Amino acid sequence: MVQQRYFEYGKDYQYLGESHDFWEVMYADRGSFTVTCGENNYRISRGEMILLPPNRFHALRSDDTAPSNLFIISF
């Protein structure tokens, strides 16, 4: 099953993280984010995406002074 979500996050948004048994694609539509995946940090900005593998702990935080938008597809 494929799920999709589109979010607008506040400039100070921080998600402490999760892991799950499916793939996830995160696409930054506006602003930028830092995605922590395992022990690595990745910065994604407008027009960029990241593919997260199953069962890998990941967290997210906004990096801007303005709200940021993120499109997420899980499969």
N, CA, C and O atoms as a Maestro MAE file, in Angstrom:
{
 s_m_m2io_version
 :::
 2.0.0
}

f_m_ct {
 s_m_title
 :::
 protein
 m_atom[300] {
  # First column is atom index #
  i_m_mmod_type
  r_m_x_coord
  r_m_y_coord
  r_m_z_coord
  i_m_residue_number
  s_m_chain_name
  s_m_pdb_residue_name
  s_m_pdb_atom_name
  i_m_atomic_number
  :::
  1 25 0.833 -1.175 0.000 1 A "MET " " N  " 7
  2 3 0.000 0.000 0.000 1 A "MET " " CA " 6
  3 2 0.887 1.252 0.000 1 A "MET " " C  " 6
  4 15 1.866 1.316 0.744 1 A "MET " " O  " 8
  5 25 0.560 2.216 -0.806 2 A "VAL " " N  " 7
  6 3 1.302 3.471 -0.882 2 A "VAL " " CA " 6
  7 2 0.515 4.545 -0.144 2 A "VAL " " C  " 6
  8 15 -0.691 4.688 -0.350 2 A "VAL " " O  " 8
  9 25 1.191 5.297 0.713 3 A "GLN " " N  " 7
  10 3 0.585 6.425 1.404 3 A "GLN " " CA " 6
  11 2 1.352 7.682 1.030 3 A "GLN " " C  " 6
  12 15 2.562 7.648 0.807 3 A "GLN " " O  " 8
  13 25 0.628 8.787 0.965 4 A "GLN " " N  " 7
  14 3 1.282 10.053 0.669 4 A "GLN " " CA " 6
  15 2 0.731 11.131 1.595 4 A "GLN " " C  " 6
  16 15 -0.448 11.128 1.950 4 A "GLN " " O  " 8
  17 25 1.596 12.035 1.971 5 A "ARG " " N  " 7
  18 3 1.207 13.130 2.852 5 A "ARG " " CA " 6
  19 2 1.958 14.384 2.424 5 A "ARG " " C  " 6
  20 15 3.071 14.325 1.903 5 A "ARG " " O  " 8
  21 25 1.308 15.524 2.662 6 A "TYR " " N  " 7
  22 3 1.930 16.810 2.374 6 A "TYR " " CA " 6
  23 2 1.765 17.676 3.612 6 A "TYR " " C  " 6
  24 15 0.642 17.890 4.070 6 A "TYR " " O  " 8
  25 25 2.863 18.177 4.158 7 A "PHE " " N  " 7
  26 3 2.830 18.924 5.406 7 A "PHE " " CA " 6
  27 2 3.484 20.282 5.253 7 A "PHE " " C  " 6
  28 15 4.435 20.445 4.488 7 A "PHE " " O  " 8
  29 25 2.965 21.262 5.992 8 A "GLU " " N  " 7
  30 3 3.672 22.523 6.191 8 A "GLU " " CA " 6
  31 2 4.115 22.539 7.645 8 A "GLU " " C  " 6
  32 15 3.289 22.468 8.554 8 A "GLU " " O  " 8
  33 25 5.415 22.630 7.858 9 A "TYR " " N  " 7
  34 3 5.986 22.612 9.201 9 A "TYR " " CA " 6
  35 2 6.417 24.012 9.599 9 A "TYR " " C  " 6
  36 15 6.893 24.782 8.765 9 A "TYR " " O  " 8
  37 25 6.252 24.339 10.857 10 A "GLY " " N  " 7
  38 3 6.710 25.618 11.385 10 A "GLY " " CA " 6
  39 2 8.226 25.708 11.364 10 A "GLY " " C  " 6
  40 15 8.915 24.695 11.248 10 A "GLY " " O  " 8
  41 25 8.737 26.916 11.477 11 A "LYS " " N  " 7
  42 3 10.181 27.135 11.374 11 A "LYS " " CA " 6
  43 2 10.979 26.428 12.463 11 A "LYS " " C  " 6
  44 15 12.172 26.183 12.287 11 A "LYS " " O  " 8
  45 25 10.346 26.098 13.579 12 A "ASP " " N  " 7
  46 3 11.038 25.448 14.694 12 A "ASP " " CA " 6
  47 2 10.635 23.983 14.853 12 A "ASP " " C  " 6
  48 15 10.831 23.398 15.918 12 A "ASP " " O  " 8
  49 25 10.074 23.390 13.800 13 A "TYR " " N  " 7
  50 3 9.569 22.018 13.908 13 A "TYR " " CA " 6
  51 2 10.707 21.031 14.159 13 A "TYR " " C  " 6
  52 15 11.779 21.128 13.563 13 A "TYR " " O  " 8
  53 25 10.447 20.085 15.051 14 A "GLN " " N  " 7
  54 3 11.404 19.010 15.302 14 A "GLN " " CA " 6
  55 2 10.622 17.745 15.630 14 A "GLN " " C  " 6
  56 15 9.765 17.747 16.514 14 A "GLN " " O  " 8
  57 25 10.924 16.664 14.912 15 A "TYR " " N  " 7
  58 3 10.321 15.361 15.167 15 A "TYR " " CA " 6
  59 2 11.420 14.451 15.692 15 A "TYR " " C  " 6
  60 15 12.458 14.291 15.050 15 A "TYR " " O  " 8
  61 25 11.194 13.854 16.857 16 A "LEU " " N  " 7
  62 3 12.244 13.082 17.521 16 A "LEU " " CA " 6
  63 2 12.582 11.779 16.829 16 A "LEU " " C  " 6
  64 15 13.658 11.227 17.060 16 A "LEU " " O  " 8
  65 25 11.694 11.268 15.984 17 A "GLY " " N  " 7
  66 3 12.062 10.135 15.154 17 A "GLY " " CA " 6
  67 2 11.211 8.903 15.299 17 A "GLY " " C  " 6
  68 15 10.382 8.785 16.201 17 A "GLY " " O  " 8
  69 25 11.446 7.973 14.366 18 A "GLU " " N  " 7
  70 3 10.715 6.719 14.294 18 A "GLU " " CA " 6
  71 2 11.473 5.756 13.395 18 A "GLU " " C  " 6
  72 15 12.411 6.143 12.699 18 A "GLU " " O  " 8
  73 25 11.057 4.506 13.419 19 A "SER " " N  " 7
  74 3 11.487 3.528 12.426 19 A "SER " " CA " 6
  75 2 10.268 2.677 12.107 19 A "SER " " C  " 6
  76 15 9.374 2.522 12.940 19 A "SER " " O  " 8
  77 25 10.236 2.130 10.909 20 A "HIS " " N  " 7
  78 3 9.101 1.329 10.467 20 A "HIS " " CA " 6
  79 2 9.563 0.368 9.388 20 A "HIS " " C  " 6
  80 15 10.691 0.462 8.905 20 A "HIS " " O  " 8
  81 25 8.687 -0.562 9.009 21 A "ASP " " N  " 7
  82 3 9.080 -1.634 8.085 21 A "ASP " " CA " 6
  83 2 8.774 -1.331 6.620 21 A "ASP " " C  " 6
  84 15 8.560 -2.259 5.839 21 A "ASP " " O  " 8
  85 25 8.749 -0.077 6.233 22 A "PHE " " N  " 7
  86 3 8.507 0.287 4.836 22 A "PHE " " CA " 6
  87 2 9.447 1.419 4.411 22 A "PHE " " C  " 6
  88 15 10.017 2.123 5.245 22 A "PHE " " O  " 8
  89 25 9.592 1.573 3.091 23 A "TRP " " N  " 7
  90 3 10.404 2.646 2.507 23 A "TRP " " CA " 6
  91 2 9.672 3.973 2.657 23 A "TRP " " C  " 6
  92 15 8.447 4.008 2.771 23 A "TRP " " O  " 8
  93 25 10.437 5.067 2.655 24 A "GLU " " N  " 7
  94 3 9.844 6.398 2.733 24 A "GLU " " CA " 6
  95 2 10.671 7.361 1.882 24 A "GLU " " C  " 6
  96 15 11.900 7.374 1.955 24 A "GLU " " O  " 8
  97 25 9.987 8.157 1.085 25 A "VAL " " N  " 7
  98 3 10.628 9.222 0.309 25 A "VAL " " CA " 6
  99 2 10.176 10.545 0.891 25 A "VAL " " C  " 6
  100 15 8.978 10.762 1.075 25 A "VAL " " O  " 8
  101 25 11.122 11.438 1.185 26 A "MET " " N  " 7
  102 3 10.807 12.787 1.644 26 A "MET " " CA " 6
  103 2 11.295 13.776 0.591 26 A "MET " " C  " 6
  104 15 12.457 13.741 0.184 26 A "MET " " O  " 8
  105 25 10.395 14.662 0.154 27 A "TYR " " N  " 7
  106 3 10.714 15.666 -0.863 27 A "TYR " " CA " 6
  107 2 10.435 17.047 -0.274 27 A "TYR " " C  " 6
  108 15 9.321 17.312 0.177 27 A "TYR " " O  " 8
  109 25 11.434 17.926 -0.275 28 A "ALA " " N  " 7
  110 3 11.281 19.289 0.232 28 A "ALA " " CA " 6
  111 2 10.711 20.172 -0.873 28 A "ALA " " C  " 6
  112 15 11.366 20.413 -1.888 28 A "ALA " " O  " 8
  113 25 9.497 20.648 -0.670 29 A "ASP " " N  " 7
  114 3 8.832 21.504 -1.645 29 A "ASP " " CA " 6
  115 2 9.138 22.989 -1.393 29 A "ASP " " C  " 6
  116 15 9.127 23.807 -2.312 29 A "ASP " " O  " 8
  117 25 9.406 23.304 -0.139 30 A "ARG " " N  " 7
  118 3 9.737 24.691 0.228 30 A "ARG " " CA " 6
  119 2 10.593 24.654 1.483 30 A "ARG " " C  " 6
  120 15 10.348 23.843 2.375 30 A "ARG " " O  " 8
  121 25 11.579 25.508 1.561 31 A "GLY " " N  " 7
  122 3 12.437 25.563 2.738 31 A "GLY " " CA " 6
  123 2 13.475 24.455 2.737 31 A "GLY " " C  " 6
  124 15 13.855 23.938 1.687 31 A "GLY " " O  " 8
  125 25 13.928 24.099 3.936 32 A "SER " " N  " 7
  126 3 14.924 23.040 4.059 32 A "SER " " CA " 6
  127 2 14.762 22.328 5.396 32 A "SER " " C  " 6
  128 15 14.177 22.851 6.345 32 A "SER " " O  " 8
  129 25 15.301 21.117 5.433 33 A "PHE " " N  " 7
  130 3 15.199 20.245 6.591 33 A "PHE " " CA " 6
  131 2 16.519 19.536 6.820 33 A "PHE " " C  " 6
  132 15 17.324 19.384 5.902 33 A "PHE " " O  " 8
  133 25 16.734 19.104 8.053 34 A "THR " " N  " 7
  134 3 17.804 18.164 8.354 34 A "THR " " CA " 6
  135 2 17.138 16.846 8.702 34 A "THR " " C  " 6
  136 15 16.293 16.780 9.594 34 A "THR " " O  " 8
  137 25 17.527 15.797 7.990 35 A "VAL " " N  " 7
  138 3 17.024 14.455 8.244 35 A "VAL " " CA " 6
  139 2 18.169 13.675 8.874 35 A "VAL " " C  " 6
  140 15 19.248 13.565 8.292 35 A "VAL " " O  " 8
  141 25 17.934 13.143 10.050 36 A "THR " " N  " 7
  142 3 18.905 12.273 10.708 36 A "THR " " CA " 6
  143 2 18.476 10.847 10.426 36 A "THR " " C  " 6
  144 15 17.358 10.448 10.754 36 A "THR " " O  " 8
  145 25 19.367 10.081 9.817 37 A "CYS " " N  " 7
  146 3 19.083 8.685 9.470 37 A "CYS " " CA " 6
  147 2 20.235 7.852 10.016 37 A "CYS " " C  " 6
  148 15 21.363 7.930 9.529 37 A "CYS " " O  " 8
  149 25 19.931 7.054 11.035 38 A "GLY " " N  " 7
  150 3 21.013 6.350 11.713 38 A "GLY " " CA " 6
  151 2 21.885 7.375 12.410 38 A "GLY " " C  " 6
  152 15 21.384 8.185 13.190 38 A "GLY " " O  " 8
  153 25 23.176 7.353 12.141 39 A "GLU " " N  " 7
  154 3 24.109 8.309 12.745 39 A "GLU " " CA " 6
  155 2 24.474 9.453 11.806 39 A "GLU " " C  " 6
  156 15 25.324 10.276 12.145 39 A "GLU " " O  " 8
  157 25 23.846 9.520 10.631 40 A "ASN " " N  " 7
  158 3 24.171 10.534 9.628 40 A "ASN " " CA " 6
  159 2 23.101 11.611 9.559 40 A "ASN " " C  " 6
  160 15 21.915 11.334 9.734 40 A "ASN " " O  " 8
  161 25 23.534 12.854 9.299 41 A "ASN " " N  " 7
  162 3 22.630 13.976 9.081 41 A "ASN " " CA " 6
  163 2 22.686 14.380 7.613 41 A "ASN " " C  " 6
  164 15 23.764 14.504 7.032 41 A "ASN " " O  " 8
  165 25 21.517 14.584 7.024 42 A "TYR " " N  " 7
  166 3 21.415 15.005 5.624 42 A "TYR " " CA " 6
  167 2 20.550 16.252 5.566 42 A "TYR " " C  " 6
  168 15 19.478 16.303 6.170 42 A "TYR " " O  " 8
  169 25 21.014 17.246 4.845 43 A "ARG " " N  " 7
  170 3 20.220 18.458 4.648 43 A "ARG " " CA " 6
  171 2 19.559 18.365 3.280 43 A "ARG " " C  " 6
  172 15 20.227 18.170 2.264 43 A "ARG " " O  " 8
  173 25 18.241 18.505 3.269 44 A "ILE " " N  " 7
  174 3 17.522 18.560 1.989 44 A "ILE " " CA " 6
  175 2 16.843 19.918 1.886 44 A "ILE " " C  " 6
  176 15 16.216 20.385 2.837 44 A "ILE " " O  " 8
  177 25 16.973 20.538 0.737 45 A "SER " " N  " 7
  178 3 16.403 21.849 0.459 45 A "SER " " CA " 6
  179 2 15.384 21.730 -0.656 45 A "SER " " C  " 6
  180 15 15.222 20.669 -1.258 45 A "SER " " O  " 8
  181 25 14.705 22.823 -0.922 46 A "ARG " " N  " 7
  182 3 13.666 22.854 -1.949 46 A "ARG " " CA " 6
  183 2 14.131 22.147 -3.222 46 A "ARG " " C  " 6
  184 15 15.201 22.437 -3.756 46 A "ARG " " O  " 8
  185 25 13.293 21.203 -3.699 47 A "GLY " " N  " 7
  186 3 13.594 20.478 -4.918 47 A "GLY " " CA " 6
  187 2 14.424 19.223 -4.715 47 A "GLY " " C  " 6
  188 15 14.706 18.515 -5.682 47 A "GLY " " O  " 8
  189 25 14.820 18.929 -3.490 48 A "GLU " " N  " 7
  190 3 15.625 17.740 -3.206 48 A "GLU " " CA " 6
  191 2 14.810 16.716 -2.432 48 A "GLU " " C  " 6
  192 15 13.814 17.054 -1.791 48 A "GLU " " O  " 8
  193 25 15.246 15.453 -2.499 49 A "MET " " N  " 7
  194 3 14.561 14.400 -1.765 49 A "MET " " CA " 6
  195 2 15.560 13.429 -1.176 49 A "MET " " C  " 6
  196 15 16.742 13.422 -1.520 49 A "MET " " O  " 8
  197 25 15.039 12.604 -0.269 50 A "ILE " " N  " 7
  198 3 15.840 11.564 0.351 50 A "ILE " " CA " 6
  199 2 14.997 10.297 0.413 50 A "ILE " " C  " 6
  200 15 13.793 10.351 0.661 50 A "ILE " " O  " 8
  201 25 15.640 9.160 0.185 51 A "LEU " " N  " 7
  202 3 14.987 7.855 0.256 51 A "LEU " " CA " 6
  203 2 15.475 7.168 1.528 51 A "LEU " " C  " 6
  204 15 16.674 6.959 1.711 51 A "LEU " " O  " 8
  205 25 14.539 6.822 2.396 52 A "LEU " " N  " 7
  206 3 14.874 6.195 3.673 52 A "LEU " " CA " 6
  207 2 14.499 4.721 3.640 52 A "LEU " " C  " 6
  208 15 13.364 4.377 3.312 52 A "LEU " " O  " 8
  209 25 15.443 3.849 3.978 53 A "PRO " " N  " 7
  210 3 15.187 2.407 3.926 53 A "PRO " " CA " 6
  211 2 14.344 1.931 5.109 53 A "PRO " " C  " 6
  212 15 14.250 2.622 6.124 53 A "PRO " " O  " 8
  213 25 13.733 0.756 4.979 54 A "PRO " " N  " 7
  214 3 12.956 0.195 6.085 54 A "PRO " " CA " 6
  215 2 13.825 -0.067 7.318 54 A "PRO " " C  " 6
  216 15 15.023 -0.333 7.219 54 A "PRO " " O  " 8
  217 25 13.183 0.016 8.468 55 A "ASN " " N  " 7
  218 3 13.791 -0.329 9.760 55 A "ASN " " CA " 6
  219 2 15.000 0.517 10.134 55 A "ASN " " C  " 6
  220 15 15.801 0.100 10.970 55 A "ASN " " O  " 8
  221 25 15.148 1.676 9.547 56 A "ARG " " N  " 7
  222 3 16.240 2.597 9.892 56 A "ARG " " CA " 6
  223 2 15.634 3.766 10.667 56 A "ARG " " C  " 6
  224 15 14.743 4.453 10.167 56 A "ARG " " O  " 8
  225 25 16.115 3.985 11.873 57 A "PHE " " N  " 7
  226 3 15.611 5.095 12.679 57 A "PHE " " CA " 6
  227 2 15.931 6.410 11.976 57 A "PHE " " C  " 6
  228 15 17.043 6.605 11.487 57 A "PHE " " O  " 8
  229 25 14.939 7.319 11.928 58 A "HIS " " N  " 7
  230 3 15.149 8.628 11.313 58 A "HIS " " CA " 6
  231 2 14.365 9.698 12.064 58 A "HIS " " C  " 6
  232 15 13.312 9.430 12.644 58 A "HIS " " O  " 8
  233 25 14.897 10.905 12.041 59 A "ALA " " N  " 7
  234 3 14.298 12.061 12.693 59 A "ALA " " CA " 6
  235 2 14.351 13.236 11.716 59 A "ALA " " C  " 6
  236 15 15.046 13.180 10.701 59 A "ALA " " O  " 8
  237 25 13.603 14.311 12.035 60 A "LEU " " N  " 7
  238 3 13.456 15.428 11.106 60 A "LEU " " CA " 6
  239 2 13.379 16.734 11.874 60 A "LEU " " C  " 6
  240 15 12.766 16.801 12.939 60 A "LEU " " O  " 8
  241 25 14.008 17.781 11.327 61 A "ARG " " N  " 7
  242 3 13.821 19.113 11.898 61 A "ARG " " CA " 6
  243 2 13.909 20.167 10.793 61 A "ARG " " C  " 6
  244 15 14.669 20.025 9.835 61 A "ARG " " O  " 8
  245 25 13.119 21.219 10.950 62 A "SER " " N  " 7
  246 3 13.156 22.344 10.015 62 A "SER " " CA " 6
  247 2 14.425 23.143 10.229 62 A "SER " " C  " 6
  248 15 14.934 23.224 11.347 62 A "SER " " O  " 8
  249 25 14.940 23.738 9.152 63 A "ASP " " N  " 7
  250 3 16.182 24.513 9.228 63 A "ASP " " CA " 6
  251 2 16.004 25.971 8.839 63 A "ASP " " C  " 6
  252 15 16.993 26.668 8.612 63 A "ASP " " O  " 8
  253 25 14.801 26.439 8.757 64 A "ASP " " N  " 7
  254 3 14.576 27.774 8.209 64 A "ASP " " CA " 6
  255 2 14.045 28.759 9.233 64 A "ASP " " C  " 6
  256 15 13.706 28.397 10.360 64 A "ASP " " O  " 8
  257 25 13.984 29.983 8.820 65 A "THR " " N  " 7
  258 3 13.364 31.022 9.630 65 A "THR " " CA " 6
  259 2 11.906 31.205 9.232 65 A "THR " " C  " 6
  260 15 11.213 32.050 9.798 65 A "THR " " O  " 8
  261 25 11.435 30.427 8.267 66 A "ALA " " N  " 7
  262 3 10.050 30.466 7.803 66 A "ALA " " CA " 6
  263 2 9.539 29.026 7.705 66 A "ALA " " C  " 6
  264 15 10.344 28.094 7.700 66 A "ALA " " O  " 8
  265 25 8.229 28.826 7.629 67 A "PRO " " N  " 7
  266 3 7.693 27.472 7.483 67 A "PRO " " CA " 6
  267 2 8.247 26.764 6.242 67 A "PRO " " C  " 6
  268 15 8.593 27.402 5.248 67 A "PRO " " O  " 8
  269 25 8.321 25.438 6.322 68 A "SER " " N  " 7
  270 3 8.824 24.606 5.229 68 A "SER " " CA " 6
  271 2 7.788 23.545 4.889 68 A "SER " " C  " 6
  272 15 7.028 23.113 5.756 68 A "SER " " O  " 8
  273 25 7.757 23.124 3.628 69 A "ASN " " N  " 7
  274 3 6.804 22.103 3.192 69 A "ASN " " CA " 6
  275 2 7.533 20.823 2.818 69 A "ASN " " C  " 6
  276 15 8.613 20.853 2.229 69 A "ASN " " O  " 8
  277 25 6.918 19.689 3.174 70 A "LEU " " N  " 7
  278 3 7.506 18.389 2.923 70 A "LEU " " CA " 6
  279 2 6.432 17.443 2.399 70 A "LEU " " C  " 6
  280 15 5.347 17.338 2.971 70 A "LEU " " O  " 8
  281 25 6.745 16.760 1.312 71 A "PHE " " N  " 7
  282 3 5.871 15.750 0.720 71 A "PHE " " CA " 6
  283 2 6.485 14.392 1.043 71 A "PHE " " C  " 6
  284 15 7.661 14.160 0.759 71 A "PHE " " O  " 8
  285 25 5.693 13.486 1.639 72 A "ILE " " N  " 7
  286 3 6.196 12.185 2.062 72 A "ILE " " CA " 6
  287 2 5.403 11.075 1.375 72 A "ILE " " C  " 6
  288 15 4.172 11.081 1.385 72 A "ILE " " O  " 8
  289 25 6.117 10.132 0.784 73 A "ILE " " N  " 7
  290 3 5.501 8.950 0.182 73 A "ILE " " CA " 6
  291 2 6.075 7.728 0.895 73 A "ILE " " C  " 6
  292 15 7.293 7.584 1.004 73 A "ILE " " O  " 8
  293 25 5.206 6.858 1.374 74 A "SER " " N  " 7
  294 3 5.609 5.619 2.043 74 A "SER " " CA " 6
  295 2 5.139 4.445 1.227 74 A "SER " " C  " 6
  296 15 4.017 4.442 0.721 74 A "SER " " O  " 8
  297 25 5.992 3.443 1.093 75 A "PHE " " N  " 7
  298 3 5.611 2.238 0.329 75 A "PHE " " CA " 6
  299 2 6.374 1.028 0.820 75 A "PHE " " C  " 6
  300 15 6.188 -0.072 0.301 75 A "PHE " " O  " 8
  :::
 }
 m_bond[299] {
  # First column is bond index #
  i_m_from
  i_m_to
  i_m_order
  :::
  1 1 2 1
  2 2 3 1
  3 3 4 2
  4 3 5 1
  5 5 6 1
  6 6 7 1
  7 7 8 2
  8 7 9 1
  9 9 10 1
  10 10 11 1
  11 11 12 2
  12 11 13 1
  13 13 14 1
  14 14 15 1
  15 15 16 2
  16 15 17 1
  17 17 18 1
  18 18 19 1
  19 19 20 2
  20 19 21 1
  21 21 22 1
  22 22 23 1
  23 23 24 2
  24 23 25 1
  25 25 26 1
  26 26 27 1
  27 27 28 2
  28 27 29 1
  29 29 30 1
  30 30 31 1
  31 31 32 2
  32 31 33 1
  33 33 34 1
  34 34 35 1
  35 35 36 2
  36 35 37 1
  37 37 38 1
  38 38 39 1
  39 39 40 2
  40 39 41 1
  41 41 42 1
  42 42 43 1
  43 43 44 2
  44 43 45 1
  45 45 46 1
  46 46 47 1
  47 47 48 2
  48 47 49 1
  49 49 50 1
  50 50 51 1
  51 51 52 2
  52 51 53 1
  53 53 54 1
  54 54 55 1
  55 55 56 2
  56 55 57 1
  57 57 58 1
  58 58 59 1
  59 59 60 2
  60 59 61 1
  61 61 62 1
  62 62 63 1
  63 63 64 2
  64 63 65 1
  65 65 66 1
  66 66 67 1
  67 67 68 2
  68 67 69 1
  69 69 70 1
  70 70 71 1
  71 71 72 2
  72 71 73 1
  73 73 74 1
  74 74 75 1
  75 75 76 2
  76 75 77 1
  77 77 78 1
  78 78 79 1
  79 79 80 2
  80 79 81 1
  81 81 82 1
  82 82 83 1
  83 83 84 2
  84 83 85 1
  85 85 86 1
  86 86 87 1
  87 87 88 2
  88 87 89 1
  89 89 90 1
  90 90 91 1
  91 91 92 2
  92 91 93 1
  93 93 94 1
  94 94 95 1
  95 95 96 2
  96 95 97 1
  97 97 98 1
  98 98 99 1
  99 99 100 2
  100 99 101 1
  101 101 102 1
  102 102 103 1
  103 103 104 2
  104 103 105 1
  105 105 106 1
  106 106 107 1
  107 107 108 2
  108 107 109 1
  109 109 110 1
  110 110 111 1
  111 111 112 2
  112 111 113 1
  113 113 114 1
  114 114 115 1
  115 115 116 2
  116 115 117 1
  117 117 118 1
  118 118 119 1
  119 119 120 2
  120 119 121 1
  121 121 122 1
  122 122 123 1
  123 123 124 2
  124 123 125 1
  125 125 126 1
  126 126 127 1
  127 127 128 2
  128 127 129 1
  129 129 130 1
  130 130 131 1
  131 131 132 2
  132 131 133 1
  133 133 134 1
  134 134 135 1
  135 135 136 2
  136 135 137 1
  137 137 138 1
  138 138 139 1
  139 139 140 2
  140 139 141 1
  141 141 142 1
  142 142 143 1
  143 143 144 2
  144 143 145 1
  145 145 146 1
  146 146 147 1
  147 147 148 2
  148 147 149 1
  149 149 150 1
  150 150 151 1
  151 151 152 2
  152 151 153 1
  153 153 154 1
  154 154 155 1
  155 155 156 2
  156 155 157 1
  157 157 158 1
  158 158 159 1
  159 159 160 2
  160 159 161 1
  161 161 162 1
  162 162 163 1
  163 163 164 2
  164 163 165 1
  165 165 166 1
  166 166 167 1
  167 167 168 2
  168 167 169 1
  169 169 170 1
  170 170 171 1
  171 171 172 2
  172 171 173 1
  173 173 174 1
  174 174 175 1
  175 175 176 2
  176 175 177 1
  177 177 178 1
  178 178 179 1
  179 179 180 2
  180 179 181 1
  181 181 182 1
  182 182 183 1
  183 183 184 2
  184 183 185 1
  185 185 186 1
  186 186 187 1
  187 187 188 2
  188 187 189 1
  189 189 190 1
  190 190 191 1
  191 191 192 2
  192 191 193 1
  193 193 194 1
  194 194 195 1
  195 195 196 2
  196 195 197 1
  197 197 198 1
  198 198 199 1
  199 199 200 2
  200 199 201 1
  201 201 202 1
  202 202 203 1
  203 203 204 2
  204 203 205 1
  205 205 206 1
  206 206 207 1
  207 207 208 2
  208 207 209 1
  209 209 210 1
  210 210 211 1
  211 211 212 2
  212 211 213 1
  213 213 214 1
  214 214 215 1
  215 215 216 2
  216 215 217 1
  217 217 218 1
  218 218 219 1
  219 219 220 2
  220 219 221 1
  221 221 222 1
  222 222 223 1
  223 223 224 2
  224 223 225 1
  225 225 226 1
  226 226 227 1
  227 227 228 2
  228 227 229 1
  229 229 230 1
  230 230 231 1
  231 231 232 2
  232 231 233 1
  233 233 234 1
  234 234 235 1
  235 235 236 2
  236 235 237 1
  237 237 238 1
  238 238 239 1
  239 239 240 2
  240 239 241 1
  241 241 242 1
  242 242 243 1
  243 243 244 2
  244 243 245 1
  245 245 246 1
  246 246 247 1
  247 247 248 2
  248 247 249 1
  249 249 250 1
  250 250 251 1
  251 251 252 2
  252 251 253 1
  253 253 254 1
  254 254 255 1
  255 255 256 2
  256 255 257 1
  257 257 258 1
  258 258 259 1
  259 259 260 2
  260 259 261 1
  261 261 262 1
  262 262 263 1
  263 263 264 2
  264 263 265 1
  265 265 266 1
  266 266 267 1
  267 267 268 2
  268 267 269 1
  269 269 270 1
  270 270 271 1
  271 271 272 2
  272 271 273 1
  273 273 274 1
  274 274 275 1
  275 275 276 2
  276 275 277 1
  277 277 278 1
  278 278 279 1
  279 279 280 2
  280 279 281 1
  281 281 282 1
  282 282 283 1
  283 283 284 2
  284 283 285 1
  285 285 286 1
  286 286 287 1
  287 287 288 2
  288 287 289 1
  289 289 290 1
  290 290 291 1
  291 291 292 2
  292 291 293 1
  293 293 294 1
  294 294 295 1
  295 295 296 2
  296 295 297 1
  297 297 298 1
  298 298 299 1
  299 299 300 2
  :::
 }
}
